[in-house]
Amino acid sequence: MSENTKNKSKKFVPKPPQKPGFQLWLIVAAVAVLIGLTWIQQRGATVDITQKRFEDMYTNGDVAKVMIVKNMDRVDVTLSPAALSKEKYKAELESNSNFFNPNGPHYSLQVASSDKFATDFDALEEQRESDQRIGYSVSTEENWSSWFGSFGFLILLFVFFWFMMRRMAGPSGPGGQIFNVGKSKAQLFDAENKVKITFDNVAGLDEAKEEIQEIVEFLKNPSKFTKLGGKIPKGALLVGPPGTGKTLLAKAVAGEAGVPFFTLSGSDFVEMFVGVGAARVRDLFKQAKEKAPCIIFIDEIDAIGRSRGKGQMPGSNDERENTLNSLLVEMDGFGTDTGVIVLAATNRPDVLDSALLRPGRFDRQISIDKPDIVGREAIFKVHLKPIKIAEDIDPKKLAAQTPGFAGAEIANVCNEAALIAARRNKTAVDMQDFQDAVDRVIGGLEKKNKIISPEEKKIVAYHEAGHAVAGWFLEHADPLVKVSIVPRGVAALGYAQYLPKEQFLYQTEQLIDEMCMTLGGRAAEEIIFGKISTGALSDLERITKMAYSMVSVYGMNEKLGNISFYESKSDGYKMTKPYSEATGEMIDQEVHKLIDFAYKRTLELLKERKGELEILAKELLEKEILFQSDLEKLIGKRPFEKETTYQAFTNKKDKVLPEAAAEVKEEVAAETESKTESSSEPEKEEEVTPAVESETKTEK
């Protein structure tokens, strides 16, 4: 059984939360409270009286014991058992004493001088019979002020500083680990706490997985590569948009690799203290070298890897640059250890320093783009495994309905579909739940209870119908999937979903058709109502960006020529435009001409198709949601034969039937035998080899 199979068979049991260490200060506080309560309980609480009251009590024979606390100039008085039974004393003591002690003392009086009181008390006793005299005792009492003033303060000060130093040096101290501030914050994954994610959990990234798997295989079996003279790559940089799976791929490496794996973020090196970032880099690589061979993963490396010297004041000390310099030296310097591989991830490779990107530090830059329809199908299959789905769920259809979605967005769609199905009390998640989840992710939360006036609803219906009709009768526009006038999101009163064809190159005619389709809503409002509204804000914003890109970026304007003012590696500190004021004015004029041309074309198209526009708008007002099949019934099929991405993907897979595949395999086998027999003839081998390769590709 392989190691991966063992990992899958083991049930993941989360570790119980660790109890915080028993702090010393809790023990000290508890002991102090216990001593204080004991002292109060033993001494009891006394009632203050005057000397005249004391003399009356003594004369009446109610006093049993007198104690003079000499250093406190206080006299403690204890009553006799007979006096305690009297109501006046009993009520007074119980009402004024929080801790009544029957053994006394019960009363106390402050005197100006303990010696003077002793003399007066002797004179008072001489008036009584000798057998009735009780005498007095003298004692001294240690109070907190005297003890604190002598040596207690020094002891407490020493304990306080010792305790604070332990707290600041501890892992969770409020001082922010002031004595361990230069230590690395990297989290270590090894054989004891291994990551459960493997390459089986990563889909849609076949090329990137192949590159990363090679690094993992090099660590597991280095002799396979070193015997041919190959060297292990020192680093690999994962580059791609957010949500495409860079961190997930790194987790899979941690789960697959049989070596220690350090992971941390680029922001973990940043600290308010000078020199801390560089010290943490050195400590990280020191730990890594002790556990080599191992892998270090730095997520969001652009936090410390920005280009040096940009936006820095003259003579200033940039802590981030010092951290980057330390990282550059550790990755490829005099003391570099080849047993440490550095993986890093970023979605902003344009801001990284060129010294960091060069071979020898990051030998490979692995591009992780948004998946195509095949990749999205594989990602859906991974995320559909833990969900209880209905029989009508087709991952191919889901992949076709989510163009441009990254892996994180697909995971969100699957989770939203499960939540929607649970909200509807269903036993399984069906296709309708997934369609609603896609609408939720693209358009926002559906707000059926939002109050819209009939006039506004009519404007929205004609606006969305204008988009639908314009896109339906434009050859290069994306086919419509769904149009709705149910409010969604924050301010979206209508919503139209299209199914764009996955392509990377666009011609001028295609972009103009897209602009015309986007302007269809504004044009429909002008044709039907003779006035326009603010509902086309997002449409105008989109076509303005598209028109400026066509003129000033893609060189699609005859007057301006084949010129592009786009800087792919801009450092973000550009203060001036790369063209003159006259050229800028020309760009504005050409953009206006382009948008005016697209708008007039859209107006002409919708005037010709006004009947279809009326039909769709009225149907939208009645049903609120229309699908592609509804449009075909209402206004007929599109006059252009154009396969959607889903149709092309499905037809491509259906072309190779099982019988045809068997015939292809037989032909390949026959040609392979022919190649083996004629291997001694170089000319025939050259003729056969391309045929075998082409047939094999067809079979795949």
C-alpha positions as MATLAB code, in Angstrom:
seq = 'MSENTKNKSKKFVPKPPQKPGFQLWLIVAAVAVLIGLTWIQQRGATVDITQKRFEDMYTNGDVAKVMIVKNMDRVDVTLSPAALSKEKYKAELESNSNFFNPNGPHYSLQVASSDKFATDFDALEEQRESDQRIGYSVSTEENWSSWFGSFGFLILLFVFFWFMMRRMAGPSGPGGQIFNVGKSKAQLFDAENKVKITFDNVAGLDEAKEEIQEIVEFLKNPSKFTKLGGKIPKGALLVGPPGTGKTLLAKAVAGEAGVPFFTLSGSDFVEMFVGVGAARVRDLFKQAKEKAPCIIFIDEIDAIGRSRGKGQMPGSNDERENTLNSLLVEMDGFGTDTGVIVLAATNRPDVLDSALLRPGRFDRQISIDKPDIVGREAIFKVHLKPIKIAEDIDPKKLAAQTPGFAGAEIANVCNEAALIAARRNKTAVDMQDFQDAVDRVIGGLEKKNKIISPEEKKIVAYHEAGHAVAGWFLEHADPLVKVSIVPRGVAALGYAQYLPKEQFLYQTEQLIDEMCMTLGGRAAEEIIFGKISTGALSDLERITKMAYSMVSVYGMNEKLGNISFYESKSDGYKMTKPYSEATGEMIDQEVHKLIDFAYKRTLELLKERKGELEILAKELLEKEILFQSDLEKLIGKRPFEKETTYQAFTNKKDKVLPEAAAEVKEEVAAETESKTESSSEPEKEEEVTPAVESETKTEK';
ca = [
       0.000    0.000    0.000;
       1.397    3.385   -0.994;
       1.910    6.245    1.399;
      -0.900    8.261   -0.215;
      -3.344    5.352    0.245;
      -2.388    5.117    3.910;
      -3.021    8.814    4.349;
      -6.458    8.506    2.725;
      -7.429    5.466    4.819;
      -6.669    7.263    8.069;
      -9.544    9.232    9.452;
      -8.591   12.773   10.267;
      -8.985   13.398   13.994;
      -8.501   17.029   14.975;
      -6.162   17.623   17.860;
      -7.840   18.840   21.054;
      -7.111   22.463   21.859;
      -4.082   22.815   24.089;
      -4.751   24.159   27.538;
      -2.876   27.323   28.365;
       0.026   26.934   30.780;
      -0.778   27.516   34.448;
       0.582   30.985   35.062;
       2.702   31.755   38.112;
       0.873   34.963   38.826;
      -2.346   33.017   39.384;
      -0.643   31.031   42.139;
       0.769   34.171   43.778;
      -2.612   35.917   43.689;
      -4.403   32.891   45.139;
      -1.894   32.568   48.011;
      -2.142   36.302   48.794;
      -5.936   36.165   48.896;
      -5.852   33.069   51.093;
      -3.438   34.654   53.576;
      -5.476   37.843   53.697;
      -8.733   36.007   54.320;
      -7.096   33.877   57.005;
      -5.666   36.941   58.750;
      -9.006   38.717   58.707;
     -10.818   35.611   59.916;
      -8.390   35.070   62.785;
      -8.302   38.678   63.918;
     -11.939   39.434   63.277;
     -13.468   42.835   62.683;
     -13.669   45.218   65.668;
     -15.973   48.116   66.528;
     -14.310   51.454   67.237;
     -15.166   53.075   70.562;
     -14.031   56.086   72.616;
     -12.030   56.000   75.816;
     -15.078   57.164   77.839;
     -17.102   54.252   76.440;
     -14.273   51.906   77.388;
     -14.218   53.192   80.939;
     -17.980   52.659   81.278;
     -17.678   49.107   79.932;
     -14.822   48.382   82.370;
     -16.697   49.868   85.295;
     -19.739   47.664   84.536;
     -17.510   44.575   84.515;
     -18.085   43.737   80.848;
     -14.402   43.719   79.844;
     -12.532   40.434   80.070;
      -9.203   41.266   78.364;
      -7.286   44.392   77.401;
      -4.374   44.320   74.950;
      -2.257   47.384   74.130;
      -0.737   47.245   70.630;
       2.196   49.481   71.390;
       3.556   50.236   67.910;
       0.053   50.954   66.595;
      -1.180   53.113   69.550;
      -4.277   50.945   69.611;
      -6.090   49.099   72.382;
      -8.020   45.903   71.650;
     -10.853   45.054   74.036;
     -12.384   41.622   74.500;
     -15.722   41.242   76.258;
     -16.604   38.601   78.786;
     -19.005   35.774   77.832;
     -21.667   37.277   80.072;
     -21.386   40.642   78.309;
     -21.612   39.003   74.887;
     -24.997   37.621   75.814;
     -26.362   41.110   76.430;
     -28.576   42.390   73.632;
     -26.899   45.773   73.248;
     -23.468   44.275   72.638;
     -24.740   41.367   70.542;
     -26.732   43.579   68.197;
     -23.920   46.100   67.887;
     -21.253   43.533   67.087;
     -23.376   41.599   64.557;
     -24.449   44.746   62.694;
     -21.015   46.409   62.575;
     -18.772   43.344   62.122;
     -18.432   41.556   58.813;
     -16.394   38.777   60.422;
     -17.610   38.374   64.023;
     -15.162   36.361   66.136;
     -16.558   35.224   69.512;
     -13.033   34.884   70.927;
     -12.328   38.568   70.360;
     -11.117   41.162   70.192;
     -14.502   42.863   69.890;
     -13.778   46.561   70.346;
     -10.803   48.784   69.721;
      -9.895   52.371   70.488;
      -7.154   54.592   69.173;
      -5.114   56.378   71.829;
      -2.705   59.260   71.566;
      -0.026   57.351   73.485;
       0.019   53.748   74.584;
       2.134   54.638   77.654;
      -0.338   57.310   78.763;
      -3.216   54.813   78.376;
      -1.341   52.235   80.448;
      -0.907   54.801   83.274;
      -4.581   55.787   83.147;
      -5.658   52.128   83.102;
      -3.533   51.381   86.188;
      -5.230   54.241   87.993;
      -8.615   52.880   86.933;
      -7.778   49.420   88.210;
      -6.763   50.712   91.643;
     -10.387   51.705   92.192;
     -11.484   48.050   92.006;
     -10.919   45.148   94.324;
      -7.761   43.188   93.761;
      -9.625   40.010   92.820;
     -11.598   41.933   90.114;
      -8.603   43.428   88.416;
      -7.910   42.031   84.889;
      -4.662   43.794   83.979;
      -3.482   44.361   80.435;
      -1.026   42.822   78.001;
       1.290   44.554   75.557;
       2.062   43.383   72.000;
       3.427   44.661   68.713;
       1.811   44.081   65.328;
       3.518   43.919   61.955;
       1.479   46.069   59.543;
       1.701   46.109   55.771;
       3.089   49.622   55.584;
       6.041   48.887   57.810;
       6.804   45.599   56.092;
       6.447   47.233   52.676;
       8.664   50.126   53.645;
      11.460   47.870   54.865;
      12.115   45.047   52.413;
       8.769   43.863   51.025;
       8.766   46.436   48.237;
      12.118   45.230   46.920;
      10.950   41.617   46.919;
       7.733   42.466   45.089;
       9.646   44.582   42.554;
      12.027   41.723   41.851;
       9.136   39.244   41.440;
       7.310   41.651   39.103;
      10.316   42.141   36.789;
      11.068   38.421   36.757;
       7.474   37.658   35.881;
       7.330   40.294   33.088;
      10.561   39.054   31.514;
       9.169   35.518   31.444;
       5.941   36.768   29.871;
       7.691   38.771   27.147;
      10.027   35.909   26.317;
       7.165   33.398   26.202;
       5.360   32.348   23.022;
       2.137   34.217   23.859;
       3.390   37.185   25.830;
       1.914   40.664   25.406;
       5.335   42.006   24.562;
       5.140   40.387   21.153;
       8.026   38.026   21.897;
      10.377   40.937   22.322;
      13.255   38.616   23.132;
      12.349   36.183   20.325;
      11.371   38.827   17.780;
      14.022   37.650   15.340;
      12.759   34.073   15.362;
      11.008   32.727   12.291;
       7.219   32.336   12.389;
       7.199   29.497    9.880;
       4.880   26.582   10.544;
       6.527   23.181   10.164;
       4.783   20.155    8.652;
       6.631   16.872    8.979;
       5.828   13.222    9.623;
       4.046   14.024   12.895;
       1.646   16.724   11.657;
       1.303   15.923    7.989;
      -1.034   17.770    5.633;
      -3.894   15.577    4.376;
      -4.239   17.281    0.964;
      -2.586   15.451   -1.952;
      -2.314   15.928   -5.696;
      -5.597   14.022   -6.076;
      -7.356   17.043   -4.540;
      -5.900   19.386   -7.190;
      -7.689   19.420  -10.554;
      -7.458   21.551  -13.658;
      -3.746   22.291  -13.196;
      -2.173   19.417  -15.070;
       0.884   21.289  -16.364;
       1.591   22.955  -13.025;
       1.139   19.645  -11.196;
       3.632   17.999  -13.530;
       6.228   20.674  -12.786;
       5.661   20.488   -9.033;
       5.525   16.681   -8.984;
       8.951   16.641  -10.561;
      10.355   18.614   -7.634;
       8.711   16.275   -5.129;
      10.030   13.258   -7.032;
      13.512   14.768   -7.039;
      13.421   14.959   -3.248;
      12.168   11.395   -2.941;
      14.469    9.848   -5.579;
      17.333   12.245   -6.417;
      19.488    9.573   -8.060;
      17.039    9.362  -10.973;
      18.046   12.888  -12.016;
      21.584   13.241  -10.677;
      22.880   10.232  -12.598;
      22.175   12.188  -15.789;
      23.909   15.296  -14.452;
      20.757   17.180  -13.468;
      20.526   19.425  -10.444;
      17.539   20.021   -8.233;
      15.802   23.380   -8.879;
      16.468   25.869   -6.105;
      13.095   27.501   -6.331;
       9.760   27.634   -8.141;
       7.459   30.652   -8.338;
       3.717   30.037   -8.679;
       2.158   32.920  -10.598;
      -1.538   33.362  -11.318;
      -4.727   35.298  -10.573;
      -6.382   35.004   -7.141;
      -8.338   31.830   -6.512;
      -6.628   29.673   -9.141;
      -5.122   27.231   -6.653;
      -1.579   28.401   -5.885;
      -1.806   27.809   -2.141;
      -3.782   24.593   -2.706;
      -0.975   23.288   -4.912;
       1.548   24.132   -2.201;
      -0.582   22.249    0.349;
      -0.575   19.261   -1.988;
       3.223   19.441   -2.129;
       3.291   19.442    1.675;
       1.020   16.392    1.706;
       2.952   14.497   -0.972;
       6.546   15.302   -0.068;
       8.251   12.994    2.365;
      10.421   15.857    3.657;
       9.829   18.665    6.190;
       7.741   21.530    4.839;
       7.992   25.096    6.206;
       5.170   27.473    5.331;
       4.684   31.164    6.112;
       3.446   34.388    4.537;
       5.528   37.222    3.162;
       4.001   39.554    5.743;
       5.436   37.394    8.560;
       8.837   38.945    7.864;
       7.522   42.481    8.311;
       7.852   43.985   11.790;
       8.076   47.451   13.306;
      11.578   46.816   14.665;
      14.614   47.494   12.471;
      16.441   44.380   11.297;
      13.741   41.924   12.369;
      12.792   40.852    8.826;
      16.372   39.990    7.861;
      16.866   38.153   11.166;
      13.745   36.066   10.565;
      14.944   35.155    7.072;
      18.273   33.974    8.471;
      16.573   32.012   11.234;
      14.176   30.400    8.749;
      16.951   29.153    6.511;
      18.964   28.070    9.540;
      16.094   25.831   10.639;
      15.612   24.604    7.077;
      19.286   23.668    6.680;
      19.134   21.654    9.889;
      16.247   19.625    8.432;
      17.501   19.496    4.820;
      16.366   18.250    2.401;
      13.198   20.280    2.923;
      10.826   22.745    1.245;
      10.044   26.351    2.202;
       6.785   27.876    0.954;
       6.388   31.687    1.089;
       2.849   32.779    0.261;
       2.283   36.308   -1.112;
       6.006   36.907   -1.568;
       5.339   40.334   -3.107;
       5.043   41.651    0.474;
       8.867   41.559    0.723;
       9.950   40.956   -2.884;
       9.070   44.311   -4.452;
      11.557   45.991   -6.735;
      14.194   47.883   -4.765;
      14.660   51.618   -5.044;
      11.081   52.412   -6.081;
       9.377   55.214   -4.189;
      12.104   55.486   -1.571;
      13.172   58.802   -0.076;
      16.879   59.685   -0.513;
      18.937   58.663    2.501;
      16.148   56.613    4.074;
      16.514   53.091    5.405;
      14.025   50.674    3.898;
      13.469   47.704    6.181;
      11.752   45.777    3.386;
      14.819   46.092    1.163;
      17.039   44.716    3.939;
      14.705   41.742    4.262;
      14.795   41.166    0.497;
      18.603   41.405    0.435;
      18.824   38.777    3.164;
      16.437   36.518    1.218;
      18.485   36.917   -1.984;
      21.694   35.949   -0.197;
      20.128   32.945    1.521;
      18.625   31.639   -1.731;
      21.788   31.961   -3.811;
      24.859   33.156   -1.954;
      28.196   31.837   -0.747;
      26.681   29.701    1.974;
      23.730   28.378    0.004;
      22.624   24.852    0.876;
      21.305   22.945   -2.129;
      19.070   20.811    0.069;
      16.546   23.629    0.556;
      13.907   24.283   -2.130;
      11.919   27.517   -1.996;
       8.359   27.650   -3.351;
       6.629   31.014   -3.522;
       3.256   32.266   -4.721;
       2.090   35.670   -5.903;
      -0.561   37.233   -8.103;
       1.575   40.304   -8.777;
       4.745   39.145  -10.551;
       5.173   42.534  -12.246;
       6.225   44.213   -8.970;
       8.852   41.620   -8.005;
      12.545   42.479   -8.097;
      14.441   41.165  -11.116;
      17.188   39.760   -8.885;
      14.623   37.574   -7.164;
      13.231   36.204  -10.433;
      16.522   35.207  -12.048;
      17.520   31.535  -12.490;
      19.489   30.302   -9.533;
      16.898   31.634   -7.146;
      13.623   30.861   -8.845;
      14.611   28.524  -11.655;
      10.999   27.977  -12.670;
       8.054   30.301  -12.995;
       4.942   28.145  -13.090;
       1.963   29.979  -14.560;
      -1.382   28.998  -13.035;
      -4.139   30.562  -15.143;
      -7.894   30.297  -14.876;
      -8.978   26.867  -16.103;
     -10.574   26.215  -19.473;
     -13.732   24.152  -19.889;
     -11.817   20.869  -19.509;
     -10.129   22.090  -16.335;
     -13.394   23.393  -14.913;
     -15.020   20.007  -15.511;
     -12.224   18.324  -13.547;
     -12.527   20.880  -10.730;
     -16.293   20.373  -10.557;
     -15.771   16.615  -10.256;
     -13.490   17.176   -7.248;
     -15.879   19.525   -5.453;
     -18.969   17.422   -6.273;
     -17.600   14.349   -4.448;
     -18.692   15.364   -0.918;
     -22.069   16.692   -2.154;
     -25.150   14.510   -2.529;
     -26.162   15.328   -6.103;
     -29.097   14.302   -8.265;
     -28.821   12.167  -11.394;
     -29.305   15.110  -13.768;
     -26.047   16.795  -12.713;
     -23.589   16.971  -15.625;
     -20.156   18.443  -14.817;
     -19.697   19.303  -18.522;
     -22.775   21.548  -18.514;
     -21.702   23.163  -15.269;
     -18.245   23.812  -16.715;
     -19.787   25.360  -19.845;
     -22.027   27.667  -17.778;
     -19.140   29.047  -15.711;
     -16.685   30.617  -18.192;
     -13.860   32.542  -16.582;
     -14.433   30.971  -13.156;
     -11.399   30.160  -11.044;
     -11.156   27.151   -8.749;
     -12.198   29.137   -5.667;
     -15.307   30.429   -7.451;
     -16.243   26.903   -8.558;
     -15.913   25.713   -4.957;
     -18.155   28.599   -3.925;
     -20.753   27.638   -6.553;
     -20.860   24.031   -5.289;
     -21.217   25.183   -1.694;
     -23.931   27.698   -2.584;
     -25.847   25.019   -4.501;
     -25.767   22.708   -1.473;
     -26.991   25.537    0.783;
     -29.798   26.438   -1.625;
     -30.929   22.801   -1.829;
     -30.898   22.510    1.972;
     -32.920   25.727    2.222;
     -35.520   24.143   -0.087;
     -35.600   20.912    1.984;
     -34.397   18.745   -0.899;
     -32.824   15.334   -0.502;
     -30.258   15.951   -3.273;
     -28.770   18.927   -5.109;
     -30.185   19.172   -8.636;
     -29.317   21.228  -11.720;
     -31.712   24.039  -10.821;
     -29.857   24.597   -7.553;
     -26.569   24.869   -9.418;
     -28.036   27.336  -11.917;
     -29.340   29.460   -9.060;
     -25.932   29.246   -7.390;
     -24.204   30.439  -10.582;
     -26.658   33.343  -10.794;
     -26.000   34.101   -7.125;
     -22.229   34.206   -7.644;
     -22.348   36.216  -10.902;
     -25.252   38.596  -10.320;
     -25.567   38.744   -6.559;
     -28.364   37.953   -4.141;
     -31.811   37.721   -5.699;
     -34.210   40.293   -4.258;
     -37.743   39.340   -5.277;
     -39.300   41.478   -2.572;
     -37.666   44.692   -3.741;
     -40.360   47.261   -4.508;
     -40.078   48.562   -8.091;
     -42.649   50.818   -9.723;
     -44.360   49.537  -12.906;
     -42.679   52.290  -14.959;
     -39.211   51.275  -13.769;
     -39.974   47.602  -14.334;
     -41.040   48.357  -17.906;
     -37.812   50.282  -18.547;
     -35.757   47.398  -17.163;
     -37.653   44.888  -19.317;
     -37.043   46.811  -22.548;
     -33.439   47.455  -21.521;
     -32.690   43.752  -21.028;
     -34.694   42.836  -24.146;
     -32.518   45.271  -26.092;
     -29.403   43.431  -24.937;
     -30.941   40.083  -25.847;
     -32.149   41.095  -29.333;
     -28.889   42.890  -30.217;
     -26.806   39.895  -29.171;
     -29.178   37.463  -30.916;
     -28.812   39.094  -34.335;
     -25.088   40.016  -34.175;
     -22.813   37.348  -35.601;
     -19.855   37.699  -33.247;
     -21.799   38.406  -30.054;
     -21.867   35.787  -27.320;
     -24.987   33.593  -27.292;
     -27.511   34.392  -24.611;
     -28.190   31.820  -21.900;
     -30.588   33.608  -19.583;
     -32.161   37.045  -19.175;
     -33.957   38.184  -16.026;
     -35.537   41.350  -14.676;
     -35.499   40.115  -11.072;
     -33.352   42.569   -9.035;
     -30.002   41.222   -7.888;
     -27.088   42.501   -5.883;
     -26.817   46.056   -4.617;
     -28.131   48.050   -7.567;
     -28.670   45.580  -10.426;
     -32.306   45.742  -11.559;
     -31.801   43.326  -14.456;
     -29.430   40.554  -15.278;
     -28.374   38.837  -18.520;
     -26.062   35.830  -18.698;
     -24.086   35.003  -21.833;
     -21.998   32.029  -22.782;
     -18.795   33.420  -24.308;
     -16.620   31.279  -26.466;
     -13.283   30.582  -24.872;
     -10.794   32.355  -27.090;
      -7.629   34.369  -26.564;
      -7.531   36.514  -29.715;
     -10.262   38.957  -30.725;
     -10.643   40.701  -34.063;
     -11.998   44.207  -34.598;
     -15.383   42.963  -35.823;
     -15.822   40.799  -32.730;
     -15.071   43.664  -30.348;
     -17.427   46.026  -32.209;
     -20.215   43.439  -32.044;
     -19.614   43.121  -28.302;
     -19.873   46.906  -27.966;
     -23.112   46.962  -29.964;
     -24.604   44.221  -27.798;
     -23.596   46.144  -24.660;
     -25.236   49.314  -26.019;
     -28.443   47.427  -26.851;
     -30.099   48.389  -23.563;
     -29.512   52.136  -23.950;
     -30.601   52.006  -27.631;
     -33.816   50.127  -26.761;
     -34.731   52.757  -24.177;
     -34.281   55.568  -26.712;
     -36.327   53.762  -29.395;
     -39.251   52.804  -27.148;
     -39.466   55.700  -24.678;
     -37.688   58.486  -26.592;
     -35.546   59.146  -23.502;
     -32.717   57.427  -21.656;
     -32.165   56.451  -18.002;
     -29.267   55.830  -15.625;
     -29.607   52.061  -15.933;
     -26.822   51.804  -18.519;
     -24.029   52.862  -16.141;
     -22.173   49.551  -16.112;
     -22.706   49.177  -19.880;
     -21.174   52.583  -20.599;
     -18.265   51.892  -18.295;
     -17.550   48.624  -20.092;
     -17.675   49.991  -23.638;
     -15.567   53.021  -22.677;
     -12.779   50.783  -21.402;
     -13.133   48.559  -24.459;
     -12.990   51.506  -26.883;
      -9.914   53.043  -25.224;
      -8.215   49.648  -25.294;
      -8.931   49.239  -29.011;
      -7.554   52.694  -29.818;
      -4.611   53.132  -27.434;
      -3.606   49.579  -26.501;
      -4.360   47.145  -29.329;
      -3.600   49.509  -32.227;
      -6.979   48.911  -33.901;
      -7.456   52.487  -35.110;
      -6.474   53.581  -38.629;
      -5.796   57.209  -37.744;
      -3.620   56.477  -34.714;
      -1.898   53.546  -36.367;
      -0.132   50.511  -34.956;
       0.809   52.117  -31.651;
       0.263   50.819  -28.123;
       0.627   52.915  -25.002;
       0.290   49.937  -22.694;
       3.156   49.179  -20.311;
       3.041   45.561  -19.196;
       5.807   46.036  -16.609;
       4.793   49.336  -15.101;
       6.203   49.938  -11.640;
       3.154   51.866  -10.492;
       4.964   55.204  -10.072;
       4.300   56.622  -13.546;
       3.392   60.299  -13.163;
       3.066   61.382  -16.833;
       1.325   59.971  -19.897;
       3.590   58.436  -22.555;
       2.095   60.647  -25.277;
       1.576   64.330  -26.006;
      -1.552   66.398  -25.408;
      -2.299   66.382  -29.130;
      -2.143   62.587  -29.222;
      -4.364   62.380  -26.149;
      -6.910   64.622  -27.832;
      -6.759   62.419  -30.945;
      -7.333   59.304  -28.816;
     -10.407   60.900  -27.227;
     -11.811   61.876  -30.634;
     -11.301   58.390  -32.084;
     -12.895   56.779  -29.033;
     -15.935   59.041  -29.440;
     -16.173   58.159  -33.137;
     -15.958   54.434  -32.380;
     -18.644   54.551  -29.691;
     -20.921   56.739  -31.855;
     -20.559   54.300  -34.750;
     -21.421   51.326  -32.508;
     -24.434   53.148  -31.021;
     -25.847   54.167  -34.426;
     -25.400   50.619  -35.682;
     -27.236   49.275  -32.632;
     -30.083   51.779  -33.138;
     -30.518   50.705  -36.755;
     -30.511   47.030  -35.814;
     -33.121   47.433  -33.064;
     -35.338   49.604  -35.261;
     -35.380   46.788  -37.818;
     -36.086   44.250  -35.064;
     -38.557   46.364  -33.094;
     -41.204   43.650  -33.337;
     -38.912   41.078  -31.725;
     -37.971   43.663  -29.094;
     -41.640   44.201  -28.181;
     -42.303   40.453  -27.993;
     -39.359   39.794  -25.665;
     -40.083   42.772  -23.415;
     -43.742   41.793  -22.930;
     -42.756   38.187  -22.206;
     -40.184   39.393  -19.690;
     -42.767   41.541  -17.932;
     -44.979   38.477  -17.616;
     -42.453   35.733  -16.752;
     -39.509   37.857  -15.453;
     -37.005   35.163  -16.542;
     -36.376   33.843  -20.082;
     -33.952   31.170  -21.255;
     -32.337   30.514  -24.624;
     -35.035   28.016  -25.535;
     -37.701   30.659  -24.865;
     -35.963   33.085  -27.228;
     -35.914   30.443  -29.977;
     -39.679   29.946  -29.591;
     -40.456   33.662  -29.527;
     -38.164   35.155  -32.195;
     -36.719   32.093  -33.940;
     -33.239   30.614  -33.993;
     -30.127   32.692  -34.448;
     -29.358   33.254  -38.140;
     -25.722   32.230  -37.607;
     -24.388   28.712  -37.421;
     -22.012   28.999  -34.497;
     -21.212   26.282  -31.993;
     -21.078   27.220  -28.350;
     -18.131   26.143  -26.214;
     -20.196   23.362  -24.665;
     -21.348   22.067  -28.070;
     -17.812   22.114  -29.449;
     -16.505   20.380  -26.325;
     -19.230   17.708  -26.425;
     -18.968   17.114  -30.173;
     -15.209   16.794  -29.924;
     -15.534   14.069  -27.322;
     -18.261   12.261  -29.263;
     -16.273   12.139  -32.506;
     -14.156    9.161  -31.454;
     -16.559    6.232  -31.049;
     -15.444    2.989  -29.404;
     -15.251    1.174  -32.763;
     -13.244    3.980  -34.301;
     -10.939    4.007  -31.305;
     -10.335    0.263  -31.703;
      -9.526    0.738  -35.407;
      -7.097    3.521  -34.560;
      -5.391    1.310  -31.980;
      -4.999   -1.489  -34.549;
      -3.548    0.936  -37.097;
      -1.121    2.292  -34.535;
      -0.052   -1.215  -33.531;
       0.453   -2.228  -37.171;
       2.507    0.858  -37.946;
       4.525    0.349  -34.776;
       5.385   -3.216  -35.869;
       6.297   -1.880  -39.291;
       8.546    0.650  -37.616;
      10.238   -2.085  -35.577;
      10.851   -4.309  -38.603;
      12.280   -1.517  -40.693;
      14.350    0.085  -37.931;
      17.499   -0.678  -39.886;
      16.296    1.550  -42.740;
      16.531    5.221  -41.699;
      14.483    6.542  -44.625;
      11.440    4.379  -43.833;
      11.702    5.202  -40.158;
      11.385    8.906  -40.945;
       8.229    8.240  -42.944;
       6.545    6.070  -40.310;
       7.277    8.058  -37.142;
       5.101   11.140  -37.913;
       2.176    8.884  -38.855;
       2.375    7.028  -35.555;
       2.490   10.271  -33.586;
      -0.500   11.745  -35.385;
      -2.601    8.617  -34.962;
      -1.796    8.501  -31.271;
      -2.913   12.092  -30.801;
      -6.180   11.316  -32.611;
      -6.835    8.451  -30.278;
      -6.239   10.633  -27.248;
];
